[in-house]
Amino acid sequence: MTILLALAISLCVAAGTWLLLSRDVFRLIMGLAVLGNAANLALFMAGRPGGMTPPVIVEGAATLAADAANPLPQALVLTAIVIGFALLCFGLVLAARVSRAHGHSDVGAYQVSEPQASPGQDATKPPLMD
């Protein structure tokens, strides 16, 4: 099972990286979501997913059983899933709004709409607002 999950994580990282290299803003956002899911899977792997004993301390015991799953990575993954979903929704709405305003969703073409640097100003810094 560990080999299968490691293979799934590597496949998610590869797919997310491929989507991030796209020039389409929606594919870029989906690539970030896939990479976030790969990070969640890697964190889930840290909690011994093969353990069949639930992470509950029985009455009278001081610690978990030796083969019990670790509850901390499970809680962290649940929190990360919620945060990742909220970020995905915000990113998709923001991308839809920007692509509707500009009429396209090409990331490279968005640089044309940025304000130009004034003479004597560093072109890598944003222009001064008056």
N, CA, C and O atoms as a GROMACS GRO file, in nm:
protein
  520
    1MET      N    1   0.082  -0.119   0.000
    1MET     CA    2   0.000   0.000   0.000
    1MET      C    3   0.086   0.125   0.000
    1MET      O    4   0.050   0.226  -0.060
    2THR      N    5   0.201   0.120   0.067
    2THR     CA    6   0.290   0.235   0.071
    2THR      C    7   0.344   0.268  -0.066
    2THR      O    8   0.355   0.384  -0.104
    3ILE      N    9   0.378   0.165  -0.142
    3ILE     CA   10   0.429   0.186  -0.278
    3ILE      C   11   0.321   0.248  -0.365
    3ILE      O   12   0.349   0.338  -0.445
    4LEU      N   13   0.198   0.203  -0.350
    4LEU     CA   14   0.088   0.256  -0.430
    4LEU      C   15   0.062   0.403  -0.396
    4LEU      O   16   0.040   0.484  -0.486
    5LEU      N   17   0.064   0.438  -0.269
    5LEU     CA   18   0.044   0.578  -0.230
    5LEU      C   19   0.161   0.666  -0.274
    5LEU      O   20   0.140   0.780  -0.315
    6ALA      N   21   0.283   0.614  -0.267
    6ALA     CA   22   0.399   0.690  -0.315
    6ALA      C   23   0.389   0.713  -0.466
    6ALA      O   24   0.425   0.820  -0.515
    7LEU      N   25   0.341   0.614  -0.538
    7LEU     CA   26   0.321   0.630  -0.682
    7LEU      C   27   0.211   0.733  -0.712
    7LEU      O   28   0.224   0.812  -0.805
    8ALA      N   29   0.104   0.732  -0.634
    8ALA     CA   30  -0.003   0.830  -0.651
    8ALA      C   31   0.046   0.971  -0.622
    8ALA      O   32   0.009   1.066  -0.691
    9ILE      N   33   0.129   0.986  -0.520
    9ILE     CA   34   0.184   1.118  -0.487
    9ILE      C   35   0.273   1.168  -0.601
    9ILE      O   36   0.263   1.284  -0.641
   10SER      N   37   0.360   1.082  -0.652
   10SER     CA   38   0.448   1.124  -0.761
   10SER      C   39   0.369   1.156  -0.887
   10SER      O   40   0.407   1.246  -0.962
   11LEU      N   41   0.262   1.084  -0.913
   11LEU     CA   42   0.178   1.113  -1.029
   11LEU      C   43   0.108   1.248  -1.012
   11LEU      O   44   0.096   1.325  -1.107
   12CYS      N   45   0.060   1.277  -0.890
   12CYS     CA   46  -0.004   1.407  -0.863
   12CYS      C   47   0.095   1.522  -0.877
   12CYS      O   48   0.061   1.627  -0.931
   13VAL      N   49   0.218   1.502  -0.830
   13VAL     CA   50   0.319   1.608  -0.843
   13VAL      C   51   0.352   1.631  -0.990
   13VAL      O   52   0.367   1.745  -1.032
   14ALA      N   53   0.365   1.524  -1.067
   14ALA     CA   54   0.395   1.538  -1.209
   14ALA      C   55   0.282   1.608  -1.284
   14ALA      O   56   0.306   1.696  -1.366
   15ALA      N   57   0.158   1.568  -1.256
   15ALA     CA   58   0.043   1.631  -1.323
   15ALA      C   59   0.029   1.777  -1.281
   15ALA      O   60   0.000   1.863  -1.365
   16GLY      N   61   0.050   1.805  -1.153
   16GLY     CA   62   0.041   1.943  -1.106
   16GLY      C   63   0.148   2.032  -1.167
   16GLY      O   64   0.121   2.146  -1.203
   17THR      N   65   0.269   1.980  -1.178
   17THR     CA   66   0.377   2.057  -1.241
   17THR      C   67   0.349   2.081  -1.388
   17THR      O   68   0.374   2.191  -1.438
   18TRP      N   69   0.298   1.982  -1.456
   18TRP     CA   70   0.265   1.998  -1.598
   18TRP      C   71   0.155   2.104  -1.615
   18TRP      O   72   0.162   2.186  -1.707
   19LEU      N   73   0.056   2.103  -1.528
   19LEU     CA   74  -0.050   2.203  -1.537
   19LEU      C   75   0.001   2.342  -1.501
   19LEU      O   76  -0.044   2.441  -1.559
   20LEU      N   77   0.094   2.352  -1.407
   20LEU     CA   78   0.151   2.482  -1.370
   20LEU      C   79   0.230   2.545  -1.484
   20LEU      O   80   0.239   2.667  -1.493
   21LEU      N   81   0.288   2.464  -1.570
   21LEU     CA   82   0.367   2.516  -1.681
   21LEU      C   83   0.281   2.561  -1.799
   21LEU      O   84   0.334   2.610  -1.898
   22SER      N   85   0.152   2.545  -1.789
   22SER     CA   86   0.062   2.588  -1.895
   22SER      C   87   0.046   2.740  -1.893
   22SER      O   88   0.067   2.803  -1.789
   23ARG      N   89   0.008   2.798  -2.006
   23ARG     CA   90  -0.013   2.942  -2.011
   23ARG      C   91  -0.156   2.981  -1.981
   23ARG      O   92  -0.187   3.100  -1.972
   24ASP      N   93  -0.244   2.885  -1.964
   24ASP     CA   94  -0.382   2.914  -1.933
   24ASP      C   95  -0.399   2.930  -1.783
   24ASP      O   96  -0.351   2.846  -1.706
   25VAL      N   97  -0.466   3.036  -1.741
   25VAL     CA   98  -0.475   3.067  -1.599
   25VAL      C   99  -0.558   2.962  -1.524
   25VAL      O  100  -0.530   2.933  -1.408
   26PHE      N  101  -0.659   2.905  -1.588
   26PHE     CA  102  -0.741   2.804  -1.521
   26PHE      C  103  -0.663   2.674  -1.501
   26PHE      O  104  -0.678   2.609  -1.398
   27ARG      N  105  -0.582   2.636  -1.598
   27ARG     CA  106  -0.496   2.518  -1.581
   27ARG      C  107  -0.393   2.543  -1.472
   27ARG      O  108  -0.360   2.452  -1.396
   28LEU      N  109  -0.343   2.665  -1.463
   28LEU     CA  110  -0.246   2.699  -1.359
   28LEU      C  111  -0.308   2.682  -1.221
   28LEU      O  112  -0.244   2.627  -1.131
   29ILE      N  113  -0.430   2.729  -1.203
   29ILE     CA  114  -0.498   2.716  -1.074
   29ILE      C  115  -0.527   2.570  -1.042
   29ILE      O  116  -0.512   2.528  -0.928
   30MET      N  117  -0.566   2.493  -1.141
   30MET     CA  118  -0.591   2.351  -1.117
   30MET      C  119  -0.460   2.278  -1.084
   30MET      O  120  -0.460   2.183  -1.006
   31GLY      N  121  -0.349   2.322  -1.145
   31GLY     CA  122  -0.219   2.264  -1.110
   31GLY      C  123  -0.182   2.290  -0.966
   31GLY      O  124  -0.126   2.203  -0.899
   32LEU      N  125  -0.212   2.411  -0.917
   32LEU     CA  126  -0.188   2.440  -0.775
   32LEU      C  127  -0.274   2.352  -0.686
   32LEU      O  128  -0.228   2.307  -0.581
   33ALA      N  129  -0.397   2.327  -0.726
   33ALA     CA  130  -0.486   2.242  -0.647
   33ALA      C  131  -0.435   2.098  -0.645
   33ALA      O  132  -0.438   2.032  -0.541
   34VAL      N  133  -0.388   2.049  -0.758
   34VAL     CA  134  -0.335   1.911  -0.764
   34VAL      C  135  -0.208   1.898  -0.680
   34VAL      O  136  -0.189   1.798  -0.612
   35LEU      N  137  -0.121   2.001  -0.685
   35LEU     CA  138  -0.002   1.998  -0.602
   35LEU      C  139  -0.037   2.004  -0.454
   35LEU      O  140   0.030   1.942  -0.371
   36GLY      N  141  -0.140   2.078  -0.419
   36GLY     CA  142  -0.186   2.082  -0.280
   36GLY      C  143  -0.237   1.946  -0.235
   36GLY      O  144  -0.214   1.905  -0.122
   37ASN      N  145  -0.307   1.877  -0.324
   37ASN     CA  146  -0.355   1.743  -0.290
   37ASN      C  147  -0.239   1.644  -0.276
   37ASN      O  148  -0.244   1.554  -0.193
   38ALA      N  149  -0.135   1.663  -0.356
   38ALA     CA  150  -0.017   1.577  -0.343
   38ALA      C  151   0.051   1.601  -0.208
   38ALA      O  152   0.098   1.506  -0.144
   39ALA      N  153   0.056   1.726  -0.165
   39ALA     CA  154   0.112   1.755  -0.032
   39ALA      C  155   0.026   1.694   0.078
   39ALA      O  156   0.078   1.645   0.178
   40ASN      N  157  -0.106   1.697   0.060
   40ASN     CA  158  -0.195   1.634   0.158
   40ASN      C  159  -0.172   1.484   0.164
   40ASN      O  160  -0.172   1.425   0.272
   41LEU      N  161  -0.154   1.421   0.049
   41LEU     CA  162  -0.126   1.277   0.048
   41LEU      C  163   0.006   1.244   0.115
   41LEU      O  164   0.018   1.144   0.186
   42ALA      N  165   0.107   1.330   0.093
   42ALA     CA  166   0.237   1.307   0.157
   42ALA      C  167   0.224   1.321   0.308
   42ALA      O  168   0.285   1.244   0.383
   43LEU      N  169   0.147   1.418   0.354
   43LEU     CA  170   0.126   1.435   0.497
   43LEU      C  171   0.045   1.320   0.554
   43LEU      O  172   0.069   1.276   0.666
   44PHE      N  173  -0.050   1.271   0.477
   44PHE     CA  174  -0.131   1.156   0.520
   44PHE      C  175  -0.044   1.031   0.534
   44PHE      O  176  -0.067   0.949   0.622
   45MET      N  177   0.055   1.018   0.448
   45MET     CA  178   0.146   0.903   0.455
   45MET      C  179   0.225   0.904   0.586
   45MET      O  180   0.266   0.798   0.633
   46ALA      N  181   0.246   1.021   0.644
   46ALA     CA  182   0.322   1.029   0.768
   46ALA      C  183   0.244   0.971   0.886
   46ALA      O  184   0.304   0.944   0.991
   47GLY      N  185   0.115   0.952   0.872
   47GLY     CA  186   0.033   0.902   0.982
   47GLY      C  187   0.007   0.754   0.979
   47GLY      O  188  -0.090   0.708   1.040
   48ARG      N  189   0.089   0.678   0.910
   48ARG     CA  190   0.073   0.532   0.902
   48ARG      C  191  -0.068   0.494   0.857
   48ARG      O  192  -0.147   0.446   0.939
   49PRO      N  193  -0.102   0.513   0.731
   49PRO     CA  194  -0.238   0.483   0.686
   49PRO      C  195  -0.272   0.334   0.686
   49PRO      O  196  -0.390   0.299   0.676
   50GLY      N  197  -0.174   0.247   0.699
   50GLY     CA  198  -0.201   0.104   0.698
   50GLY      C  199  -0.241   0.049   0.834
   50GLY      O  200  -0.282  -0.067   0.844
   51GLY      N  201  -0.231   0.130   0.937
   51GLY     CA  202  -0.268   0.082   1.071
   51GLY      C  203  -0.417   0.057   1.081
   51GLY      O  204  -0.498   0.143   1.045
   52MET      N  205  -0.453  -0.058   1.130
   52MET     CA  206  -0.595  -0.094   1.138
   52MET      C  207  -0.658  -0.054   1.272
   52MET      O  208  -0.780  -0.052   1.285
   53THR      N  209  -0.574  -0.022   1.370
   53THR     CA  210  -0.625   0.017   1.500
   53THR      C  211  -0.661   0.166   1.497
   53THR      O  212  -0.578   0.247   1.456
   54PRO      N  213  -0.780   0.203   1.539
   54PRO     CA  214  -0.815   0.345   1.537
   54PRO      C  215  -0.733   0.424   1.639
   54PRO      O  216  -0.688   0.368   1.739
   55PRO      N  217  -0.712   0.553   1.614
   55PRO     CA  218  -0.630   0.633   1.704
   55PRO      C  219  -0.707   0.678   1.829
   55PRO      O  220  -0.728   0.797   1.850
   56VAL      N  221  -0.748   0.583   1.908
   56VAL     CA  222  -0.824   0.611   2.030
   56VAL      C  223  -0.753   0.542   2.146
   56VAL      O  224  -0.715   0.425   2.137
   57ILE      N  225  -0.734   0.615   2.254
   57ILE     CA  226  -0.673   0.556   2.374
   57ILE      C  227  -0.783   0.488   2.453
   57ILE      O  228  -0.880   0.550   2.494
   58VAL      N  229  -0.766   0.359   2.474
   58VAL     CA  230  -0.867   0.283   2.547
   58VAL      C  231  -0.860   0.318   2.696
   58VAL      O  232  -0.760   0.370   2.744
   59GLU      N  233  -0.968   0.291   2.766
   59GLU     CA  234  -0.976   0.325   2.907
   59GLU      C  235  -0.872   0.245   2.987
   59GLU      O  236  -0.862   0.123   2.974
   60GLY      N  237  -0.798   0.316   3.068
   60GLY     CA  238  -0.697   0.251   3.151
   60GLY      C  239  -0.558   0.251   3.089
   60GLY      O  240  -0.461   0.222   3.158
   61ALA      N  241  -0.546   0.282   2.959
   61ALA     CA  242  -0.415   0.284   2.894
   61ALA      C  243  -0.359   0.426   2.899
   61ALA      O  244  -0.434   0.523   2.908
   62ALA      N  245  -0.228   0.437   2.893
   62ALA     CA  246  -0.164   0.568   2.899
   62ALA      C  247  -0.128   0.620   2.760
   62ALA      O  248  -0.118   0.742   2.740
   63THR      N  249  -0.109   0.531   2.662
   63THR     CA  250  -0.069   0.572   2.528
   63THR      C  251  -0.150   0.495   2.425
   63THR      O  252  -0.228   0.405   2.457
   64LEU      N  253  -0.129   0.533   2.299
   64LEU     CA  254  -0.191   0.460   2.188
   64LEU      C  255  -0.128   0.323   2.172
   64LEU      O  256  -0.017   0.298   2.220
   65ALA      N  257  -0.198   0.237   2.104
   65ALA     CA  258  -0.142   0.106   2.070
   65ALA      C  259  -0.028   0.126   1.970
   65ALA      O  260  -0.022   0.228   1.901
   66ALA      N  261   0.062   0.029   1.963
   66ALA     CA  262   0.181   0.043   1.879
   66ALA      C  263   0.148   0.052   1.731
   66ALA      O  264   0.218   0.119   1.656
   67ASP      N  265   0.042  -0.016   1.686
   67ASP     CA  266   0.009  -0.015   1.544
   67ASP      C  267  -0.105   0.081   1.510
   67ASP      O  268  -0.163   0.071   1.402
   68ALA      N  269  -0.138   0.171   1.599
   68ALA     CA  270  -0.247   0.266   1.575
   68ALA      C  271  -0.202   0.375   1.480
   68ALA      O  272  -0.085   0.412   1.475
   69ALA      N  273  -0.298   0.427   1.406
   69ALA     CA  274  -0.270   0.538   1.316
   69ALA      C  275  -0.248   0.664   1.397
   69ALA      O  276  -0.307   0.682   1.504
   70ASN      N  277  -0.164   0.753   1.347
   70ASN     CA  278  -0.134   0.877   1.415
   70ASN      C  279  -0.245   0.979   1.385
   70ASN      O  280  -0.269   1.008   1.268
   71PRO      N  281  -0.314   1.034   1.486
   71PRO     CA  282  -0.425   1.125   1.459
   71PRO      C  283  -0.383   1.265   1.418
   71PRO      O  284  -0.462   1.336   1.356
   72LEU      N  285  -0.261   1.308   1.450
   72LEU     CA  286  -0.219   1.444   1.418
   72LEU      C  287  -0.212   1.469   1.266
   72LEU      O  288  -0.268   1.568   1.221
   73PRO      N  289  -0.146   1.384   1.186
   73PRO     CA  290  -0.146   1.408   1.041
   73PRO      C  291  -0.287   1.403   0.982
   73PRO      O  292  -0.317   1.474   0.886
   74GLN      N  293  -0.374   1.319   1.038
   74GLN     CA  294  -0.511   1.314   0.988
   74GLN      C  295  -0.582   1.446   1.010
   74GLN      O  296  -0.653   1.494   0.922
   75ALA      N  297  -0.564   1.505   1.128
   75ALA     CA  298  -0.626   1.634   1.157
   75ALA      C  299  -0.568   1.745   1.070
   75ALA      O  300  -0.640   1.832   1.024
   76LEU      N  301  -0.436   1.740   1.049
   76LEU     CA  302  -0.373   1.840   0.964
   76LEU      C  303  -0.420   1.830   0.820
   76LEU      O  304  -0.440   1.932   0.754
   77VAL      N  305  -0.437   1.708   0.770
   77VAL     CA  306  -0.484   1.689   0.633
   77VAL      C  307  -0.627   1.739   0.618
   77VAL      O  308  -0.661   1.803   0.518
   78LEU      N  309  -0.713   1.712   0.716
   78LEU     CA  310  -0.850   1.763   0.710
   78LEU      C  311  -0.853   1.914   0.706
   78LEU      O  312  -0.930   1.973   0.630
   79THR      N  313  -0.771   1.978   0.786
   79THR     CA  314  -0.764   2.124   0.786
   79THR      C  315  -0.709   2.174   0.653
   79THR      O  316  -0.760   2.273   0.599
   80ALA      N  317  -0.608   2.109   0.600
   80ALA     CA  318  -0.548   2.151   0.472
   80ALA      C  319  -0.646   2.133   0.357
   80ALA      O  320  -0.644   2.212   0.262
   81ILE      N  321  -0.730   2.033   0.362
   81ILE     CA  322  -0.830   2.013   0.256
   81ILE      C  323  -0.928   2.129   0.254
   81ILE      O  324  -0.962   2.180   0.148
   82VAL      N  325  -0.973   2.170   0.371
   82VAL     CA  326  -1.069   2.282   0.378
   82VAL      C  327  -1.004   2.411   0.330
   82VAL      O  328  -1.065   2.485   0.252
   83ILE      N  329  -0.883   2.439   0.374
   83ILE     CA  330  -0.814   2.560   0.332
   83ILE      C  331  -0.785   2.556   0.182
   83ILE      O  332  -0.801   2.657   0.114
   84GLY      N  333  -0.742   2.441   0.130
   84GLY     CA  334  -0.714   2.427  -0.012
   84GLY      C  335  -0.838   2.446  -0.098
   84GLY      O  336  -0.831   2.504  -0.206
   85PHE      N  337  -0.953   2.396  -0.051
   85PHE     CA  338  -1.077   2.414  -0.126
   85PHE      C  339  -1.119   2.559  -0.129
   85PHE      O  340  -1.164   2.609  -0.232
   86ALA      N  341  -1.104   2.629  -0.017
   86ALA     CA  342  -1.138   2.772  -0.014
   86ALA      C  343  -1.046   2.851  -0.105
   86ALA      O  344  -1.091   2.942  -0.175
   87LEU      N  345  -0.917   2.818  -0.105
   87LEU     CA  346  -0.823   2.886  -0.193
   87LEU      C  347  -0.853   2.857  -0.339
   87LEU      O  348  -0.841   2.946  -0.423
   88LEU      N  349  -0.890   2.734  -0.370
   88LEU     CA  350  -0.926   2.699  -0.508
   88LEU      C  351  -1.048   2.777  -0.554
   88LEU      O  352  -1.049   2.829  -0.666
   89CYS      N  353  -1.149   2.787  -0.470
   89CYS     CA  354  -1.269   2.863  -0.507
   89CYS      C  355  -1.237   3.010  -0.529
   89CYS      O  356  -1.282   3.070  -0.627
   90PHE      N  357  -1.158   3.069  -0.439
   90PHE     CA  358  -1.120   3.209  -0.454
   90PHE      C  359  -1.039   3.229  -0.582
   90PHE      O  360  -1.063   3.325  -0.655
   91GLY      N  361  -0.944   3.141  -0.609
   91GLY     CA  362  -0.862   3.153  -0.729
   91GLY      C  363  -0.942   3.140  -0.857
   91GLY      O  364  -0.917   3.211  -0.954
   92LEU      N  365  -1.039   3.049  -0.859
   92LEU     CA  366  -1.121   3.032  -0.979
   92LEU      C  367  -1.210   3.154  -1.003
   92LEU      O  368  -1.227   3.197  -1.117
   93VAL      N  369  -1.267   3.210  -0.897
   93VAL     CA  370  -1.350   3.330  -0.912
   93VAL      C  371  -1.264   3.448  -0.958
   93VAL      O  372  -1.305   3.525  -1.045
   94LEU      N  373  -1.146   3.463  -0.899
   94LEU     CA  374  -1.056   3.570  -0.938
   94LEU      C  375  -1.011   3.555  -1.084
   94LEU      O  376  -1.006   3.653  -1.157
   95ALA      N  377  -0.980   3.434  -1.125
   95ALA     CA  378  -0.938   3.410  -1.263
   95ALA      C  379  -1.052   3.435  -1.360
   95ALA      O  380  -1.031   3.490  -1.469
   96ALA      N  381  -1.173   3.396  -1.323
   96ALA     CA  382  -1.288   3.422  -1.410
   96ALA      C  383  -1.312   3.571  -1.426
   96ALA      O  384  -1.342   3.618  -1.535
   97ARG      N  385  -1.298   3.645  -1.318
   97ARG     CA  386  -1.317   3.790  -1.322
   97ARG      C  387  -1.210   3.858  -1.408
   97ARG      O  388  -1.242   3.947  -1.488
   98VAL      N  389  -1.084   3.817  -1.392
   98VAL     CA  390  -0.976   3.877  -1.470
   98VAL      C  391  -0.988   3.840  -1.617
   98VAL      O  392  -0.968   3.925  -1.704
   99SER      N  393  -1.021   3.715  -1.646
   99SER     CA  394  -1.033   3.675  -1.787
   99SER      C  395  -1.153   3.739  -1.854
   99SER      O  396  -1.150   3.766  -1.974
  100ARG      N  397  -1.259   3.765  -1.778
  100ARG     CA  398  -1.373   3.835  -1.834
  100ARG      C  399  -1.338   3.982  -1.862
  100ARG      O  400  -1.381   4.039  -1.963
  101ALA      N  401  -1.260   4.043  -1.774
  101ALA     CA  402  -1.222   4.183  -1.791
  101ALA      C  403  -1.126   4.201  -1.909
  101ALA      O  404  -1.133   4.301  -1.980
  102HIS      N  405  -1.035   4.104  -1.929
  102HIS     CA  406  -0.936   4.116  -2.036
  102HIS      C  407  -0.978   4.045  -2.164
  102HIS      O  408  -0.920   4.071  -2.270
  103GLY      N  409  -1.076   3.959  -2.158
  103GLY     CA  410  -1.122   3.890  -2.278
  103GLY      C  411  -1.042   3.767  -2.314
  103GLY      O  412  -1.066   3.708  -2.420
  104HIS      N  413  -0.947   3.726  -2.232
  104HIS     CA  414  -0.867   3.606  -2.258
  104HIS      C  415  -0.817   3.551  -2.125
  104HIS      O  416  -0.827   3.617  -2.021
  105SER      N  417  -0.764   3.430  -2.130
  105SER     CA  418  -0.710   3.368  -2.008
  105SER      C  419  -0.565   3.327  -2.026
  105SER      O  420  -0.518   3.234  -1.961
  106ASP      N  421  -0.493   3.396  -2.114
  106ASP     CA  422  -0.352   3.367  -2.140
  106ASP      C  423  -0.266   3.444  -2.040
  106ASP      O  424  -0.272   3.567  -2.035
  107VAL      N  425  -0.187   3.372  -1.963
  107VAL     CA  426  -0.106   3.434  -1.859
  107VAL      C  427   0.000   3.526  -1.919
  107VAL      O  428   0.026   3.633  -1.864
  108GLY      N  429   0.060   3.487  -2.030
  108GLY     CA  430   0.163   3.570  -2.093
  108GLY      C  431   0.110   3.702  -2.144
  108GLY      O  432   0.182   3.802  -2.145
  109ALA      N  433  -0.016   3.704  -2.186
  109ALA     CA  434  -0.073   3.828  -2.238
  109ALA      C  435  -0.114   3.925  -2.128
  109ALA      O  436  -0.139   4.042  -2.155
  110TYR      N  437  -0.122   3.878  -2.005
  110TYR     CA  438  -0.156   3.968  -1.894
  110TYR      C  439  -0.045   4.068  -1.867
  110TYR      O  440  -0.072   4.174  -1.810
  111GLN      N  441   0.078   4.039  -1.904
  111GLN     CA  442   0.189   4.130  -1.881
  111GLN      C  443   0.174   4.258  -1.962
  111GLN      O  444   0.225   4.362  -1.922
  112VAL      N  445   0.105   4.251  -2.074
  112VAL     CA  446   0.085   4.368  -2.158
  112VAL      C  447  -0.001   4.472  -2.086
  112VAL      O  448   0.016   4.592  -2.107
  113SER      N  449  -0.095   4.426  -2.004
  113SER     CA  450  -0.186   4.518  -1.937
  113SER      C  451  -0.127   4.581  -1.811
  113SER      O  452  -0.192   4.666  -1.749
  114GLU      N  453  -0.005   4.543  -1.772
  114GLU     CA  454   0.058   4.603  -1.656
  114GLU      C  455   0.106   4.743  -1.690
  114GLU      O  456   0.147   4.768  -1.803
  115PRO      N  457   0.102   4.836  -1.593
  115PRO     CA  458   0.150   4.972  -1.621
  115PRO      C  459   0.300   4.974  -1.646
  115PRO      O  460   0.375   4.897  -1.587
  116GLN      N  461   0.340   5.062  -1.736
  116GLN     CA  462   0.481   5.074  -1.772
  116GLN      C  463   0.556   5.155  -1.666
  116GLN      O  464   0.498   5.242  -1.602
  117ALA      N  465   0.683   5.124  -1.649
  117ALA     CA  466   0.767   5.197  -1.554
  117ALA      C  467   0.796   5.336  -1.608
  117ALA      O  468   0.816   5.354  -1.728
  118SER      N  469   0.798   5.433  -1.519
  118SER     CA  470   0.829   5.570  -1.561
  118SER      C  471   0.979   5.581  -1.586
  118SER      O  472   1.056   5.499  -1.536
  119PRO      N  473   1.022   5.681  -1.664
  119PRO     CA  474   1.166   5.695  -1.693
  119PRO      C  475   1.246   5.714  -1.565
  119PRO      O  476   1.206   5.790  -1.476
  120GLY      N  477   1.358   5.647  -1.556
  120GLY     CA  478   1.444   5.655  -1.440
  120GLY      C  479   1.405   5.560  -1.328
  120GLY      O  480   1.471   5.558  -1.224
  121GLN      N  481   1.300   5.482  -1.346
  121GLN     CA  482   1.256   5.388  -1.243
  121GLN      C  483   1.293   5.247  -1.285
  121GLN      O  484   1.295   5.215  -1.404
  122ASP      N  485   1.321   5.163  -1.188
  122ASP     CA  486   1.355   5.024  -1.214
  122ASP      C  487   1.233   4.954  -1.274
  122ASP      O  488   1.123   4.963  -1.218
  123ALA      N  489   1.250   4.885  -1.386
  123ALA     CA  490   1.138   4.822  -1.456
  123ALA      C  491   1.083   4.701  -1.381
  123ALA      O  492   0.971   4.658  -1.408
  124THR      N  493   1.160   4.646  -1.287
  124THR     CA  494   1.112   4.530  -1.213
  124THR      C  495   1.025   4.568  -1.095
  124THR      O  496   0.958   4.481  -1.038
  125LYS      N  497   1.023   4.696  -1.056
  125LYS     CA  498   0.943   4.741  -0.944
  125LYS      C  499   0.811   4.799  -0.996
  125LYS      O  500   0.805   4.848  -1.109
  126PRO      N  501   0.706   4.793  -0.916
  126PRO     CA  502   0.581   4.852  -0.961
  126PRO      C  503   0.592   5.004  -0.968
  126PRO      O  504   0.669   5.064  -0.893
  127PRO      N  505   0.516   5.067  -1.058
  127PRO     CA  506   0.526   5.214  -1.071
  127PRO      C  507   0.470   5.283  -0.949
  127PRO      O  508   0.385   5.229  -0.878
  128LEU      N  509   0.518   5.403  -0.925
  128LEU     CA  510   0.468   5.482  -0.813
  128LEU      C  511   0.328   5.534  -0.845
  128LEU      O  512   0.301   5.579  -0.956
  129MET      N  513   0.242   5.526  -0.747
  129MET     CA  514   0.104   5.573  -0.766
  129MET      C  515   0.096   5.719  -0.724
  129MET      O  516   0.150   5.757  -0.620
  130ASP      N  517   0.031   5.802  -0.802
  130ASP     CA  518   0.014   5.944  -0.770
  130ASP      C  519  -0.114   5.968  -0.693
  130ASP      O  520  -0.143   6.082  -0.658
   0.00000   0.00000   0.00000
